[in-house]
Amino acid sequence: MGRPEGTPPKPVHSEDPVASTAPVDPFSGLYGVTVTPFTSDGEQIDEHGIRRLVGYLLADGVDRIVPNGNTGEYHALTADERRRVVELTAEAGAGRIRLLVVGVGGAIPDAVAASRHAADVGADAVMVHHPSHPHVTGDGLIAYYGRIAEASPIPIIPYLKAILDDATVRRMAALPGVEAVKWGINDLPAFGRAVTIAAEAGSKVRWICGTAETWAPFYWAAGAVGFTSGLVNVTARLSFELLHALEAGDRARAMEVWAQVRPFEQLRSRAGDAWNVAIVKEAMHQVGRPAGPVRAPSSAVSAEDAAAIAELLAGWGAMPPGGATAPAPGSPR
């Protein structure tokens, strides 16, 4: 079957430097959490755009792909849209994605149904969003992840957004079906403690830094074996340079790359991560990748932020010939 019109070519082959240094363990390394491209009015998912985006990521060497994550505006998608995003991603990356991890969540029956659908279309695992519930206990969280893991045909990756006590860490890491944990809290001592507690209990679970390049070097030092990235939707070069430096134990180089990426991630993390997706989508638009607007309750970036993004992209050498494109859909500019 030929690739869809407008989709970039197949990814680099194994002899390419980017691909050849990828870790053997599919649950370690660089996870690309995809945005969800929308049509210009934001009312529908852009199916062609999703296919094109997967092609760009694979061409850049990103073969651990996570649709329906928070960067994908999971909570702004309908259940039908989430399923379609997964189907399109799986189709576009068939035979080329090393690890397809699908974001699921909500009520347990809904998360289980989404897990089964993900398995049906060829996903390798599901990332279970931390419950968006005001009253979460340790016992309740274990019951939540445990029931989903028991019913899911494929492994699960709990996505933690709250620090767990020692006993809850041990129980979660011991749940059958849990292959990795995405740690989404910016608390390094708590992360190090969780890694140690799980290892002392004999768990082989992998720990993934879920707060992207900003925290990756520090969580790597405390036991992480991979990190998630939204930046790869724009360009994967710096993310891979950071990964390779961490894998090689080259701290000096890792911190050089970290310093280049940090201003972009700081733009995203302001106001409690309120601008996380909008910044990425604006950058994607400037380099000519399919993104579309963000959906409410997110909003478009300011002209000042767009200019700051353009300056960063130019400094990275990521700006296309001729400079930035026209304002993104929904932009106040």
Buried (B, 14 or more C-beta within 10 A) or exposed (E): EEEBEEBBEEBBEEEEEBBEBBBEEBBBBBBBBBBBBBBEEBEEBBBBBBBBBBBBBBBBBBBBBBBBBBBBBBEBBEEEBBBBBBBBBBBBBEEBBBBBBBBBBBEBEBBBBBBBBBBBBBBBBBBBBBBEEEEBEBEEBBEBBBBBBEBBEBBBBBBBBBBBEBEBBBBBBBBEBBBBBBBBBBBBEBBBBBBBBBBEBEBEBBBBBBBBBBBBBBBBEBBBBBBBBBBBBBBBBBBBBBBBBBBEEEBEBBBEBBEBBBEBBEBBBEEEEBBBBBBBBBBBBBBEBBBBBBBEEBBBBBEEBBEBBBEBBEEBEBBEEEEBBEBBBBBEE
